[in-house]
Amino acid sequence: MDLLKKRCVPCDGGTPVLDKAEADVLIIKEIPLWTLKDGHLFRSFKFRDFKEAMIFVNSLADLAEDEGHHPDICIHYNRVDVELWTHAIKGLSENDFIIAAKADRLT
């Protein structure tokens, strides 16, 4: 599965949550720099300085808007922590992995 070629699709309460085994396979095969943290996808991105971190954040915001799926973002000067899960289903969906894969390409 090439997540970079996929687009996020709208989720509702009926969308099935990916289980841990499915998530682990996708992490290993598609987004190895990400981890599972409390049932959410998590990655910390490090940059040279605040300005580079903000360029990344703005690019990630544009990506999220284009895909209609939005991460939680926390900025710590030159480090940006990104957390993904699908709020509507209270768990992980394929959309989270699509955004994670595309976020990796922004750096």
C-alpha positions in Angstrom: 0.0 0.0 0.0 1.5 3.4 -1.0 0.0 5.9 1.4 1.5 8.8 -0.5 -0.8 8.1 -3.5 -4.0 8.0 -1.3 -6.2 10.8 -0.2 -8.1 11.0 3.1 -11.7 10.1 3.0 -14.4 11.5 5.4 -14.8 9.4 8.5 -17.9 9.1 10.6 -18.8 7.0 13.7 -19.3 3.9 11.5 -15.7 3.9 10.2 -13.8 0.9 11.8 -10.9 1.6 14.1 -7.6 0.0 13.0 -6.4 -2.4 15.6 -2.9 -2.4 17.1 -1.7 -5.3 14.8 -2.9 -3.4 11.7 -1.3 -0.2 13.0 2.0 -1.9 13.7 2.2 -3.3 10.2 1.5 0.1 8.6 4.1 1.8 10.8 6.8 -0.7 9.9 6.0 -0.7 6.2 5.0 2.9 5.6 6.0 5.3 8.4 8.9 3.8 10.4 9.8 7.1 12.0 6.4 7.2 13.8 5.4 5.5 17.0 2.2 4.5 18.8 1.7 6.6 21.9 -1.5 6.0 23.9 -3.2 4.7 20.8 -2.2 7.7 18.7 0.5 8.1 16.0 3.3 10.3 17.3 6.4 11.8 15.8 8.8 14.6 16.9 10.4 16.6 14.1 13.6 18.6 14.8 14.7 21.6 12.9 17.6 24.0 12.9 15.6 26.9 14.4 12.2 28.3 15.1 11.7 29.7 11.7 12.3 26.3 10.0 10.0 24.7 12.5 7.3 27.2 11.6 7.8 26.7 7.8 7.1 23.0 8.4 4.1 23.7 10.6 2.6 25.9 7.9 3.2 23.3 5.2 1.6 20.6 7.5 -1.4 22.9 8.0 -1.8 23.3 4.3 -1.5 19.5 3.8 -4.1 18.9 6.6 -6.5 21.4 5.0 -6.1 19.8 1.6 -6.8 16.4 3.0 -9.5 17.4 5.4 -7.8 15.6 8.3 -6.0 17.5 11.0 -3.2 16.6 13.4 -2.5 18.0 16.9 0.6 20.1 16.6 2.8 21.3 19.5 5.8 23.6 18.8 8.8 23.7 21.1 11.2 26.3 19.5 13.0 24.0 17.0 11.0 20.8 17.7 7.5 20.1 16.4 5.5 17.2 18.0 2.7 15.8 15.8 0.0 13.5 17.1 -2.6 11.9 14.9 -5.8 10.0 15.5 -9.3 10.2 14.2 -11.5 12.0 16.7 -14.8 10.9 15.1 -14.0 7.2 15.8 -11.8 7.7 18.9 -9.0 5.7 17.3 -6.7 5.3 14.3 -8.0 5.2 10.7 -6.1 5.0 7.5 -6.4 8.8 7.2 -3.9 9.1 10.1 -1.3 7.1 8.3 -1.9 9.0 5.1 -1.2 12.3 6.8 1.8 10.8 8.6 3.4 9.6 5.4 2.8 12.9 3.7 4.1 14.8 6.7 7.4 12.9 6.4 7.8 14.1 2.9 7.5 17.8 4.0 10.9 17.6 5.8 
